[in-house]
Amino acid sequence: MGILSYILILHLLWTALVFCQYEDYDFEDEYGGEPDQLPYYFNPNTQVEVPRFPFPVECAKECFCPPAFPLSMYCDHRKLKTIPNIPSHVQQLYLQNNNIEAVPAGPFTNATFIREINLSYNNIKFHMIDHGVFAKLSNLVQLHLQHNELEEFPFPLPSSLERLLLGFNKISQLPGNALEGLPNMTMLDLCNNLLDDSVFKEKPFSNMKNLSQLNLCNNKLQTMPPDLPPSLQHLSLENNSISHIPENYFNRLPQIIALRMSHNNLQNIPHNTFNLPNLLELHLGHNKLKQVFYIPRSLQHLYIEDNEIENINVTVMCPALDPLNIKQLTYIRVDQNKLTSPISSYAFFCFPLIRTIYYGEQNVTGSRPSQLRTPVFRRFLTPEEFQEAEDNHEMLTQETEEDHEAEDSYFHPYYH
């Protein structure tokens, strides 16, 4: 073989090594554990083109820039108090879990192509954010600012923004123009703030035509938010003080897939409130409900635990049988109610796909919880599904009430 053949073989081996490094790179090698935030994967067909650059790429000395991910700069968990200068090629910037208090414009001067910024778990206050610093980032798609000290909504923002996470701050107001000019916004997380009903006076969400997920859990709301966009698919309102759902409220929200309203003050629900064509998951646990309601054909999972229901009237849930439109309900959780007998067997005609009814303990008397003959009813399970259900039940019985509240208190911001 000639020298050119040897050179060609060495070049191919080097290429394979670089490819394997990209495929096998493990965050645990650098951080000793899993990253705090779930990775956000961008469609490679929509990535912003950046100029070609030689290796190794430029990187702030305080940060880590893995050769396998040349568009990312990792500055998290470094006890940083200031934001380092960001090289022009960076598209993903991770600054979470530091001691940063301010967001000046200087470090972002050359960040022309940046698409994701994670500034969660810092000490940032609204007045310490330079005005317009985010608005100038015309390619920004995702912004993490949860777990900070923000007292106000961080506007203005770029029109390119699609996901904004502001949970666990101290935001109490939403100025009328705060959410204007965000036509691409699909997910907004405002859980665990200080919002009350006054924020709805200026209809802040009405013009967000592409919004599919809105998280308002753990605030101070007493009424259902009005004028939500029809595009909404996931709505989180748990851990508020909402006591009433207006009749026909969801007529304007036909695309709702998941609704979470546990830990509120709901007492009565109009019969057809949830007659929605796409509803799959409904959480109404930890309220004050005394009766059940109509179940739409699409619903698969129903959570009505820890209410005041004494009898589950199946004919209310399912007024008529329709063999051509079989109801899809597969799971019901009814523990911590006031049931004295299992659900009528008529339920299995109305809901032929039902697999699990979790009865658990019932609050029949004020002094001590009681348990029905069987805490869990299951049927139509394969051996594998049965074992999985057993494992899930064992985990459920080991959880504390605090675990349940923690699970119910936050609507996961990542949907696919």
N, C-alpha and C positions, 0 to 999 in steps of 0.2 A: 504493500500500500504506500502511496505517495504521501508527502507531507501535507498536501491539501486534504486528503482523506482523514488524517489524524486531526487536523484542525476542525474539520466538519463534525467529527464525532465528539470532540471536546465541546464544541458549541452546542450540540444537541443535548449533551449531559448537563451543561450549565443551565440551559433553558428548562429542562425537566426539574432541576433542583429549585429554581425560582418558582416554578408552578407548584411544586409540592409544598414549598414554604407558604405560599398563599393559601393553599387548601388546608394545611395542618396547623396554621397559627392558632394558638390558644391563649385567650386573655389571662388564664390562670397563671401562665408562665410569668407574666409581668405584674399581676396584682394579687396573686395568691388566693383567688376566689372569683366568683362570678361577678360580672359588672352589676352595679345597682339598678340600671335601667335596662329594659329589654332592648335589643338592638333594633334599630329602625332601618330597614333595607330600602334603598332607593332603586327604582327601575333603571337599569343601565341605559335603556333607550332614551331616558329623559334627563340623564346627567348633563350638567353644564360642561361644555368643552373647556378645557384649560390648556394653556400653552405647554408644549413639551418641556421637560426639565430634566437635568442630569441627576444621577444618583450619586451619593445620598442626597435626599431632598433637604431643603432648609427647614430647621425646626428650632423653636424657642428653647433656650438652654434649660428652662424650668420644666420642660415637657418631654414627652416620648412620642416619636414619630416612627412607627414600625415600617420597615421597608416593604412589607407585604401589603400595607394599606397606605400608600403614599399620599392620599387625599385627606387623611385623618391626623389630628393632633390631640394627644391625650395628656391633659394637665390636671386630672382629677386626683383627689386624695393627696395633695402636695402641700397642704397648709399655706397655700398662696393667699396673699392679702390684696394683690393687684392682678389685673389681667395682662399677660405678656403680649408683646406684639405678634400679630398673626400673619404668617407668610401669605403671599397672594394666591398660592395654589390650593390652600386648605378649603375643603368643603364640609368636613365634620369637625367640630370643636367641642371637646369634653372638658368642662371646668367644674363639674359637680364635686361636692364634699370638700370645700375649701373655706377660707375665711374672708372671702371677697365682699366688700361693702359698697363698691361703686362700679359703674359701667361707663367709663369715659369713651369719647369718640376716637381718641388717638390710636389705641391698639387695633381698631377695625379699619384704619385708613386704607390699607391695601387688600382687605378681605373681600375682593370683588366677587368671588365665586362661592362664598360660604352658603351652605344649604341647611345645616343643622347646628344649633348652639345649645349646649346643656349647661345651665348655670344653677341647677337645683342644689339645695342644701348649702346655701351660703347665707350671708347677712345683708342682702341688698335691700335698700329702701328706695322708694319711688323718686324722691328728690335727689338721689345720688346717681340717677341714670341721666346721662346727657340727652337733652331733647333731640329727638330725631335719629339717635344712634342706630336703632334697629330699622327705621324707615328707609335709611340709605342702603340697606343690604337688599338689593333688588332680586336676589335669587334665594332668599331665605324661605325655607319651607316649614321647618319645625323649630320651635323655641320652647325650652324647658326653663321655667322660673319657679317651680314649686318648692316649698320649704324655704322661703325667704322671709323678709320683713316688709313686704310691699303693702302700703296703705291704700294705694290707688292703682287703677288699671294702667299698665305700662304702654300708653299710646303716645305718639303715632306709631303704626306698624306698617310693614311693607305689604302691598297688595298680593304678593306672591305667597304669603303665609297660608299654610294648610292646617297645621296643628299647633295649638297654643295651650300649654299646661301651666296653670297658675294656682294649683291646689296648695293648701296649707300656708296661706298668707294672712293678711289682715285687711283685705279689700272690703270696703263697705259701700262703695258707690260705683256706678257705671255711667259715666257721662254720656250724653246723647250721641256724641260724635266718636266715642271710643271705638266702636265696632264698625264704623263706616269705612268704605273703601277696602273691604276684605272679601272679595267675591269668591276666592278660592278656599276659604276656611271650611274644613270638614269636621274638625273636632276641637271643642273648647271645654277645658276642664277648670271649673271654678269651685270645686269642692273645698270644704274646710276653710271658709272665709267668714266674713261678717255681713253678708248680704241679707237684706230684708225686702219686704214687698215694695218699698219705695223705688227700688231700682227699675221696676217695670213701667214707671210712669212715662218714660220716653221711648218705650218699645225698642230696647237695644238689640234684640235678636231678629226683628221682623225682616230686615233686608239681607240676612245671611242665607242666600238662596241655595247654597250647596252644603249647609251644615247638616251633618248626619248624626253626630254625637254631641250631647250637651250634658255636662255633669254639674249639678248644683247641690250635691249632697252636703250634709253637715253645715248648713247655714241657718238663717233665722226666718225662713219663709213661713207664712201662714196661709197663703193662697196659692193656687196653681198658677204658674207663670203664663201670662196671656201673650197672644201674638207670636207664637213660636212658628218657625218656617215649616212648610209642609214636607220639606225634604228630610226631616228628622227621623232617625231610625232607632237611636238609643237615647233614652232619657233617664237620668238618675236624679231622684229627689229624696232619697232616704235621709233619715236623721234631720228632719225639719219639724215644723209644728202645723202641718197642713191638716185641716179637719174636714174638708169638703172638696169633691170633684164636681164641677158644674155639669149639668146634663148636656150631652152632645159636645163635651169639651174636645174629645178626640176626633171629631168629624173633620177637623182641619189637619189632622196628623195621620193620614191613612197608611203611611209607610212604617209606622212604629213596629219594631221587631222585639225590643226588650225594654221593659218598664220596671223601674225599681222605686218603690215607695214604702219600704219597710221603715219602722221606727218613726211613725207620724201619729196623728190623732184622728184617723179616719174612723167613722162610726157607721155610716150608711153609704152605700154605693148604688146609684141608679142602675136599674136592671141591665140595660144594654150599654153601659159605659164602655166596656172593653170589646165591643163587637167590631173588631178590627181584622182586616183580611190577612195581615202578615205577622200578627203578634205570636211570638214563640215562647217568651219567658216573661212571667209576671210575678213580682215580689211584693207582697202585701203583709208580710209578717210583722209582729210587734206593733199592732194598731189596736183599735177597739171595736172591730167588726163583730156584729152579732148574727149576720146572715150571709149566705153565699150569693152569687150573682151569675149572670149568663156567661158561659164559657164559649168563646169563638172556636170555629172549626180548626184554625191553625195552631192554637195554643198547645204547647208540648209540656211545659213545666210550670206548675202552680205552687206558690209558697204562701200559705195563709196561717203559719204557725203563730203561737202566742197572741191570740185574739180572744174573743168572748163568745165563740160559736158553740151553741149547745146541740144543734142538729144540722146536718148537711142535707138540704133538700135537693135531691138529684134532678127533679123535674124543673126546678128553677135554673139549674146549670145547663140542663139539656131538655128543653120543652118538647122536642119531637125527634123521632128517629129518621134518619135519611141515609139509606144504604148507599146512595150515590155520592154522598159527601160525608164520609166517615170522619169523626172528630179525632184529632191527632194527639190528644192528651195521653202522656205516658207516665207522669210522675206527679204526685200530690204530697205535700208536707202539711200535716194538720196537727202536729203535737202542740202541747201547752194551750189547748182550748178547753172546752167544757163538755166534750163528747162523752156519752155514757154507753154508746153502742157503735159498732162499726158502720161504715157507709153502706147503704142499701145495695144489694146485689144488682139492682137495676142499673147501677153505674157501669157495669160491665157490658151492658147492651148499648148504652149511650157512648161509652168510651172503650171500644173493643181493643184498643192498642195499649191500654193502661198496664203498666208492669209493676209499679211500686206505689203503695200508699204508706207513708210513714206516720204512724199514730203516736209513737213515743209515749210520754206521760201526759195526762190530762189534768187540768185544774178543776176537778169536779167540786171539791170542797175548798173552803178558804184556808183550811189548816194544813192539808197535806195532799200533794199530787197523787193521783191514782193512775193505773195503767190498764188499758184494755187487754182483752185476752191475748192478743198478739200485738207487739209494738210495731211490726212491719208486715205488710201483706205484699207478697210477690207472686207473679205467675208468668208463664210463657218465657222463662229464662233458660238459655242454654247453660250447660255446666260452667262454662267460662264466665258467662254473665252473672250466674248465681254467685260464684266465688268472688267476683269483683264487687257485687252488691254486699256480700258478707263483709269483705274488707272495708268497704266504705261505711257500713253500719258500725263496725267496731271503732273506726276512727271517730265517727259522729258521737258515740257514747262516751268517748274519752275527752271530747272537747268541753271546755267550760263555757259558761254564758259569755264571758269576756271574749272568748275566741269567736263565738257567733257574732257578737257585736262588731268585732274588728273585721270579720269577713263581710258583714253587711254594710259597713260604714263607708266603703269606698268602691266606686264603680271603676273597674280597671280601664285605664285609658287606651289600651291597645286592642283594637278590633280588626279582624281580617275578613 
